[in-house]
Amino acid sequence: MATLTKHLADLQAEIEGYATEYGLDFFTTIYELVDYRQMSEIAAYEGFPVRYPHWRFGMEYDRMIKSQTYGLSKIYELVINTDPCYAYLLEGNSLVDQKLVMSHVYGHCDFFKHNRFFSHTDRRMIDGMANHATRVRRHMDRQGIDKVESFIDVCHSLDNLIDPWLPFRKPQQQRREPSVEMPINIGRLSANADSERSYLDDYINPPEFIEQQRKRAEQEREQRRKIPPQPERDLLGFLLLHAPLDPWEADVLGIIREEAYYFLPQRQTKIMNEGWATYWHSKLMTTRALRDDELIDYAEAASGVTAMGPNQLNPYKLGVELYRDIEDRWNKGKFGKQWDECDDRQVRDDWDLRLNLGKSKIFEVRRLYNDVTFIDEFFTLEFCRRNRFFTFVENRRSGRHEIESREFKKIKDTMLQQLTNFGQPFIYVVDANHLNRGELLLAHRHEGVDLRLNYARDTLRNLVRIWRRPVSILTTVEDKPKRIRFDGTEIQITDEPAAWRVP
Amino acid sequence: MISRIEKDHRRFREIVRGRIRENLRRYVSRGDMIAQKGKETVSIPMPQIDIPRFIHGDNKGQGVGQGEGDPGDPVGEEEGEGGAGKAGEGEGDKTVEVEVTLDELAQILGEELGLPNIEPRGSQTLETVKDRYVGLRTTGPESLRHFKATFKRALRRQISMGTYDPRHPIIVPVREDRRYRSWKAEPKPQTNAVIIYMMDVSGSMGDEQKEIVRIESFWIDTWLRSQYKGIESRYIIHDATAREVERDVFFSTRESGGTMISSAYRKCAELIEREFDPSNWNIYAFHFSDGDNWSVDDTAACIRLLREQLIPASNQFGYGQVESPYGSGQFIKDLTAAFGDEQMLVTSEIKTKDDIMDSIREFLKGGR
């Protein structure tokens, strides 16, 4: 790694000036100049110079080096969410490319600093990752490489089972029930203390209702005694507390969990983050940084970023177009009750209140939204029509994907479904002492898409390795409620009376 | 220092190798791994090594796209990462092509089948040294002086010294300007092993039988190549008559004559006599047939040829009999009856593709 050459350093100062001028606000940004091997290494390590040893990074590296060598793809830009922000420039890129990358990077840095979903991340994760690496290496020295590595494999297989909202909740107290049970007392309405009206009591407090309430209270108490008291989504955290782990295993699991939470916001804001950076590189380049003779090169590079494969979605393109649409709408005042209620096409097209709120609106959006809320709120019928979105579906007969429809609602639903919970299924820990046999019960909240069954089976196997008792998951397979159970020797799939719902 | 990623990468390669070894039998019988001619590596399609997670299934192939078209129109083929923000997630069915060098492959094969290394016959492992001019140096015999380079050096020196006059461009090289060609000695392995493949292409040998021969010969090739520095392959096809052919022809010819195995053996013997002196060459002969020879007399001729010429000349003679619906499969019985437990003659029956592995082991386990 090398520090920047003189003219690149000058370039950095220049671009940083433009970015500040436009109101972007970022942590100090440090650029490193790397060759393509180093770039692939860093990219395989997800932007960090040091990670714990694991073959998965080697696999990523292998893939990247190959696609670079065959010219299939090139990593342009890499930036990590830390303070100071580190970004990597590829040695040998043309000057225009470097400018473009720098402008793009400032967009990301601003986003990291201000988007609220990043507000809980550890900004000194470079050190964090290095410490994790040291700890894992130490465990490997003591326990043997294979043992630790295969345990990491197991942890990876669970690392999407986390609760996206956990960082925003107050830590729950680990409170036990009071040791003396209070008698259950169902509040009765008394119309009056007046004993003369006691004949009304059966009407005001119908005995069936009282009985129902008592039952519910008892159930609740029963539920409270369970572990967990309510279904919980932070499976990794749950295992850390309750699974029979060796100290080194607990340490490794903790490391994987911490890193999973660190990377989570990036997976929740892919469209927004890339869109924002693309918006800014295009803005900074076209209004400030670009010299006349660089125009063609810039246009080529920039179109590469927002290019779409044959009819597929590109988060860069979708993101930047949404921001531009928002900016335009808020500039012209195309929002609010009046706008929503207007159904005259002509009036809508000519609508312009000259509010010029666009800029402040997009800054607000980048602060408060994530991909789901972003699409939900700003992906409008007009935007959808104008940009020619469609849904596609696989034609079983030909194996081809075919355009299914251009219906707005369907498009938006499909999109949101793919983004919700960063594209992962909702899995809950329901009971740690299922059937009073110490078995772990999980449940999948079915939202219309089945689990990939062969993966689910293998994941169960991995879970049993940690839990050391049978593990089951309730799910729905082709519209039928099912239970998949692994008891350490074989997988069983049985029917369930009803699909599981979050209580 | 080895960088960290190199270690992780090596670890990954080990896993890949492990996978290949585990599934070697399947790969071998499917013929997936046949390398293109002249290439040092094979690509092996392998299910992506992935970490299982609770993830969504294929969602019935649904997704959102952008662009022109009416309902029912096909979407561009590379829909792999169609979903919004889904890049990098949820792809699982894809196979990756893993590149493995032939040497590595031979090693895996050897480990898996427990093949012994071959002790080359004949003491001289022939290796010639060939000189090649590669660069320049400041000393050397005048006969190797590099005029152009010398001239350039002299020109450069004169310009920098200011003694060069463009109007009288006279260049006078001095001792220090002179440059001489330098050479590097490269050991060049001399071919000292030859594999002679013979195949019955009579009417009874169908495509499936030939595929088996093709796969098997690839693996034998791979193994023997890893054992010798240079190796030659020759191909003979025969029905009632035999002729030597190119590799491509060998695998694609289909004739419809009767079968006279002795013709091939005679051809083979001639070839050895003409080109490959058994005292200098390690000779491997493999013959594949469905075992349906024309006549008892011809079989007797074969046995005589084997006993008197081929077996004494070669390190090993392998006979592989593939099963065909037409063949009687008599030949292998005749051979066993005639030679009993002659070590240099190895016979093997290959009924289906699944038997290829065992057959390879039969052929190569002797370590000769």
Interface residues (C-beta under 8 A of the other chain):
Chain A: S40 E41 A44 Y45 V50 R51 P53 H54 W55 R56 F57 G58 M59 Y61 D62 R63 E149 D153 H156 S157 L158 D159 N160 L161 R267 K270 I271 M308 G309 P310 N311 Q312 L313 P315 K317 L318 D371 I375 N387 R388 F389 F390 T391 F392 V393 E394 S398 R400 H401 E402 I403 E404 S405 R406 I411 T414 M415 Q417 Q418 L419 F422 G423 Q424 P425 I427 H444 V449 D450 L451 R452 L453 N454 Y455 A456 R457 D458 T459 N462 I473
Chain B: S3 R4 I5 K7 D8 H9 R10 R11 F12 R13 E14 I15 I49 I51 P52 R53 F54 I55 H56 G57 D58 N59 K60 G61 Q62 G63 V64 G65 Q66 G67 E68 G69 D70 P71 G72 D73 P74 V75 G76 E77 E78 E79 E81 G82 G83 A84 G85 K86 A87 E89 G90 G92 V96
